[in-house]
Amino acid sequence: MGNLLLYLPHFLCSLFVVGLISTFFRDFGFLVILAWLASGAFVFYRPAESALARRLLRLRYPTPQERARLEPVWREVTARAGVEGRNYELWVEDSDSLNAVAAAGHIVGVTRFALNELPNGELAAVMAHELGHHVGGHAWSSLLGYWYALPGRVAWRLLRGITGFLFTVSRAFSCFGVLFFGLVVGSIALATVSTLYGLPLLILAVPYALAAVGRRSELRADEHAAALGFAPMLAAVLDKLHQQEQRQQAEHTARNGGAPVTESPLTKLLASHPDYHTRLHHLQPYLQPQR
């Protein structure tokens, strides 16, 4: 619910955009708004989830051999969690990196690398982590928030493109054209902020708040997997992920002429996942020997 509340400024902007579009339909405009509000339920429709998995996440159904490997591991995870495994669909991503995903309301996907290279225990830990996202409501709330923010995002990109084009044209009239353009855009922005009670300014902070919630939900999903008894296996997976990240950083450094590539503080604030040291630190209580 906290994740959904963070999307509220985006939702209100999208509602404003949809409201403007509805004016073109005159007496039936309210039906357009109601249809958009009701469309959120569509993202939980199983065929819609399948389309999302294929088109956006680039997932596919597992082959019979892959399913024979995945299903026993998944049954072990769901049995420990006390949930019905058949409520979820298993998918595979054709990728050579170690990764997994929980999406919509029922999708659990793993990469081909994770499927083929991880031992059963570590694969179970990865899948238990993704199940934690579903149990915690992280997957469906993010998708629903993204869906209702979409009209506002599209309108923002369109407005940004038009503004960029007008700025390019204004540069042809030297500094006076740029000054006039800045005054016009600034006046419109000020009027928008004052009319909408500062709502556009809140949107600027939303990506950072969503990233913080995302990092917290990753830790919660780690705790879910650890509570099911997969803490040592999850720690081994995190170590492999850390090594994978170090190799990628070494490649970037080599391509950059030997100069290390460092992240800015703002980039770190926008990270959707905590660093591996933080995740391993939160796993320590589950890794201590029981007395």
C-alpha positions as CSV (number, residue, x, y, z in Angstrom):
1,M,0.0,0.0,0.0
2,G,2.9,2.3,0.7
3,N,4.2,1.7,-2.8
4,L,0.8,2.6,-4.3
5,L,0.6,5.8,-2.2
6,L,4.0,6.9,-3.7
7,Y,2.4,6.6,-7.1
8,L,-0.4,9.0,-6.1
9,P,1.1,12.2,-7.7
10,H,1.5,10.3,-10.9
11,F,-2.0,8.9,-10.7
12,L,-3.5,12.4,-10.2
13,C,-1.5,13.7,-13.2
14,S,-2.7,10.8,-15.3
15,L,-6.3,11.5,-14.1
16,F,-5.9,15.1,-15.3
17,V,-4.6,13.9,-18.7
18,V,-7.4,11.4,-19.1
19,G,-9.9,14.1,-18.0
20,L,-8.6,16.4,-20.7
21,I,-9.0,13.6,-23.3
22,S,-12.5,12.8,-22.0
23,T,-13.6,16.4,-22.9
24,F,-13.5,15.4,-26.6
25,F,-16.2,12.8,-26.0
26,R,-18.6,15.4,-24.6
27,D,-21.5,13.7,-22.8
28,F,-19.7,10.3,-22.8
29,G,-16.5,11.7,-21.2
30,F,-17.3,10.4,-17.8
31,L,-17.4,6.9,-19.4
32,V,-13.8,7.3,-20.6
33,I,-12.7,8.2,-17.1
34,L,-14.6,5.2,-15.6
35,A,-13.2,2.9,-18.2
36,W,-9.6,4.0,-17.4
37,L,-10.2,3.6,-13.7
38,A,-11.6,0.1,-14.2
39,S,-8.8,-0.9,-16.5
40,G,-6.5,-1.5,-13.6
41,A,-8.2,-4.8,-13.0
42,F,-7.1,-5.9,-16.5
43,V,-3.4,-6.2,-15.5
44,F,-4.4,-9.1,-13.2
45,Y,-6.1,-10.9,-16.1
46,R,-4.1,-14.1,-16.9
47,P,-3.9,-13.5,-20.7
48,A,-2.8,-9.9,-20.0
49,E,-0.1,-11.2,-17.6
50,S,1.1,-13.6,-20.3
51,A,1.3,-10.7,-22.8
52,L,3.3,-8.7,-20.3
53,A,5.7,-11.6,-19.7
54,R,6.3,-12.0,-23.4
55,R,6.4,-8.5,-24.7
56,L,7.9,-6.4,-21.8
57,L,9.9,-8.9,-19.8
58,R,11.0,-11.1,-22.8
59,L,10.0,-14.3,-21.0
60,R,8.9,-17.6,-22.5
61,Y,7.3,-20.8,-21.3
62,P,9.9,-23.4,-20.1
63,T,10.6,-26.4,-22.3
64,P,9.6,-29.8,-21.0
65,Q,13.2,-30.4,-19.8
66,E,13.3,-27.0,-18.1
67,R,10.0,-27.6,-16.5
68,A,11.2,-30.9,-15.2
69,R,14.0,-29.1,-13.5
70,L,12.0,-26.1,-12.2
71,E,8.8,-27.7,-10.9
72,P,10.3,-30.0,-8.1
73,V,12.3,-27.0,-6.8
74,W,9.2,-24.8,-6.9
75,R,7.2,-27.4,-5.1
76,E,9.8,-27.5,-2.3
77,V,9.7,-23.7,-2.0
78,T,5.9,-23.4,-2.0
79,A,5.6,-26.3,0.4
80,R,7.8,-24.6,2.9
81,A,5.9,-21.3,2.5
82,G,2.5,-23.0,2.8
83,V,1.1,-21.6,-0.4
84,E,-0.4,-23.3,-3.5
85,G,2.3,-23.5,-6.1
86,R,-0.2,-23.9,-9.0
87,N,-1.4,-20.3,-8.4
88,Y,1.8,-19.1,-10.0
89,E,3.3,-19.5,-13.5
90,L,7.0,-20.4,-14.1
91,W,8.7,-18.6,-17.0
92,V,12.3,-18.5,-18.4
93,E,14.3,-15.6,-19.8
94,D,16.9,-16.4,-22.4
95,S,19.8,-14.6,-20.7
96,D,23.3,-15.5,-19.7
97,S,23.2,-13.5,-16.5
98,L,22.1,-14.6,-13.1
99,N,18.7,-13.0,-12.5
100,A,15.0,-13.7,-11.7
101,V,11.8,-11.7,-11.6
102,A,8.4,-11.6,-9.9
103,A,5.8,-9.8,-12.0
104,A,2.1,-9.0,-12.0
105,G,0.2,-11.3,-9.7
106,H,1.3,-14.8,-10.7
107,I,4.6,-14.7,-12.7
108,V,7.9,-16.1,-11.5
109,G,10.7,-16.0,-14.0
110,V,14.3,-17.1,-13.9
111,T,17.1,-16.7,-16.4
112,R,18.4,-19.6,-18.4
113,F,21.8,-19.2,-16.7
114,A,20.2,-19.5,-13.2
115,L,18.3,-22.6,-14.4
116,N,21.3,-24.3,-15.8
117,E,24.1,-23.2,-13.6
118,L,22.7,-23.0,-10.1
119,P,22.4,-26.1,-7.9
120,N,19.0,-26.9,-6.6
121,G,19.4,-25.3,-3.3
122,E,20.5,-21.9,-4.7
123,L,17.8,-22.0,-7.4
124,A,15.3,-22.6,-4.6
125,A,16.7,-19.6,-2.7
126,V,16.2,-17.4,-5.8
127,M,12.7,-18.6,-6.3
128,A,11.9,-18.2,-2.6
129,H,13.1,-14.6,-2.9
130,E,10.7,-14.0,-5.9
131,L,7.9,-15.7,-4.0
132,G,8.6,-13.2,-1.2
133,H,7.8,-10.4,-3.6
134,H,4.5,-11.9,-4.4
135,V,3.6,-12.7,-0.8
136,G,4.6,-9.1,0.2
137,G,2.5,-7.6,-2.6
138,H,5.5,-5.9,-4.1
139,A,4.9,-7.2,-7.7
140,W,1.2,-6.3,-8.1
141,S,1.5,-2.9,-6.4
142,S,4.4,-1.9,-8.7
143,L,2.5,-3.0,-11.8
144,L,-0.7,-1.3,-10.8
145,G,1.1,1.9,-9.9
146,Y,3.0,1.8,-13.2
147,W,-0.3,1.2,-15.2
148,Y,-2.1,4.2,-13.6
149,A,1.0,6.4,-14.1
150,L,1.2,5.6,-17.8
151,P,-1.0,8.4,-19.2
152,G,0.9,11.0,-17.2
153,R,4.3,9.5,-18.4
154,V,3.2,9.5,-22.0
155,A,2.0,13.1,-21.7
156,W,5.2,14.2,-20.0
157,R,7.4,12.6,-22.8
158,L,5.2,14.3,-25.4
159,L,5.5,17.6,-23.7
160,R,9.2,17.2,-23.3
161,G,9.6,16.5,-27.0
162,I,7.6,19.5,-28.0
163,T,9.5,21.7,-25.6
164,G,12.8,20.5,-26.9
165,F,11.7,21.2,-30.5
166,L,10.6,24.7,-29.6
167,F,13.8,25.3,-27.8
168,T,15.8,24.3,-30.9
169,V,13.7,26.7,-33.0
170,S,14.1,29.5,-30.5
171,R,17.9,29.2,-30.7
172,A,17.7,30.3,-34.3
173,F,16.6,33.7,-33.0
174,S,19.8,34.1,-30.9
175,C,19.7,34.8,-27.2
176,F,16.5,36.9,-27.4
177,G,14.6,33.9,-28.7
178,V,16.0,31.7,-25.9
179,L,15.1,34.3,-23.3
180,F,11.6,34.6,-24.6
181,F,11.2,30.8,-24.7
182,G,12.5,30.6,-21.1
183,L,10.0,33.2,-19.9
184,V,7.1,31.4,-21.6
185,V,8.0,28.0,-20.3
186,G,8.7,29.4,-16.8
187,S,5.4,31.1,-16.7
188,I,3.5,28.0,-17.7
189,A,5.5,25.9,-15.2
190,L,4.8,28.4,-12.4
191,A,1.1,28.6,-13.3
192,T,0.9,24.8,-13.3
193,V,2.6,24.4,-9.9
194,S,0.4,27.1,-8.3
195,T,-2.8,25.7,-9.9
196,L,-2.1,22.1,-8.9
197,Y,-0.8,23.0,-5.4
198,G,2.7,22.0,-6.0
199,L,1.9,18.5,-7.3
200,P,4.5,18.6,-10.1
201,L,7.2,19.3,-7.6
202,L,6.2,16.1,-5.7
203,I,6.7,14.1,-8.9
204,L,10.4,15.1,-8.9
205,A,10.9,13.3,-5.6
206,V,8.8,10.2,-6.4
207,P,11.5,8.3,-8.3
208,Y,13.8,8.5,-5.2
209,A,11.0,7.4,-2.9
210,L,10.1,4.5,-5.2
211,A,13.7,3.4,-5.3
212,A,13.9,3.5,-1.5
213,V,10.7,1.4,-1.3
214,G,12.2,-1.0,-3.9
215,R,15.4,-1.5,-1.9
216,R,13.3,-2.2,1.2
217,S,11.1,-4.7,-0.6
218,E,14.3,-6.5,-1.8
219,L,15.4,-6.9,1.8
220,R,12.0,-8.1,2.8
221,A,12.1,-10.7,0.0
222,D,15.5,-11.8,1.2
223,E,14.1,-12.2,4.7
224,H,11.2,-14.3,3.4
225,A,13.6,-16.7,1.6
226,A,15.8,-16.8,4.7
227,A,12.9,-17.6,7.0
228,L,12.1,-20.6,4.8
229,G,15.6,-22.0,5.5
230,F,17.3,-20.8,2.4
231,A,19.7,-18.2,4.0
232,P,23.0,-20.0,3.3
233,M,22.0,-20.7,-0.3
234,L,20.8,-17.1,-0.8
235,A,24.1,-15.8,0.6
236,A,26.0,-18.0,-2.0
237,V,23.8,-16.5,-4.7
238,L,24.5,-13.0,-3.5
239,D,28.2,-13.7,-3.6
240,K,27.9,-14.9,-7.2
241,L,25.9,-11.8,-8.1
242,H,28.6,-9.6,-6.5
243,Q,31.3,-11.4,-8.5
244,Q,29.2,-10.9,-11.7
245,E,28.9,-7.1,-10.9
246,Q,32.7,-6.9,-10.3
247,R,33.4,-8.4,-13.7
248,Q,31.0,-6.0,-15.4
249,Q,32.7,-3.1,-13.6
250,A,36.1,-4.3,-14.7
251,E,34.9,-4.5,-18.3
252,H,33.5,-0.9,-18.1
253,T,36.8,0.3,-16.6
254,A,38.7,-1.3,-19.5
255,R,36.5,0.3,-22.1
256,N,37.0,3.6,-20.2
257,G,40.7,3.5,-20.8
258,G,41.5,2.2,-17.3
259,A,39.7,5.0,-15.4
260,P,37.3,3.5,-12.8
261,V,33.6,4.2,-13.4
262,T,32.1,5.6,-10.2
263,E,28.4,6.2,-9.4
264,S,27.2,9.6,-8.3
265,P,25.3,9.9,-5.0
266,L,22.1,10.6,-6.9
267,T,22.6,7.4,-9.0
268,K,22.9,5.4,-5.8
269,L,19.7,6.9,-4.5
270,L,17.9,5.8,-7.6
271,A,19.2,2.2,-7.3
272,S,16.3,-0.3,-7.1
273,H,18.4,-2.9,-5.2
274,P,20.6,-2.5,-2.1
275,D,24.3,-3.3,-2.4
276,Y,25.3,-6.8,-1.7
277,H,27.1,-6.0,1.6
278,T,23.8,-4.6,2.9
279,R,21.8,-7.6,1.9
280,L,24.4,-10.0,3.4
281,H,24.4,-8.0,6.6
282,H,20.6,-8.4,6.9
283,L,21.0,-12.1,6.4
284,Q,23.4,-12.5,9.3
285,P,20.8,-13.3,11.9
286,Y,19.7,-16.3,9.8
287,L,23.2,-17.5,9.2
288,Q,24.2,-17.6,12.8
289,P,24.3,-21.2,14.3
290,Q,21.2,-21.9,16.3
291,R,21.9,-22.6,20.1
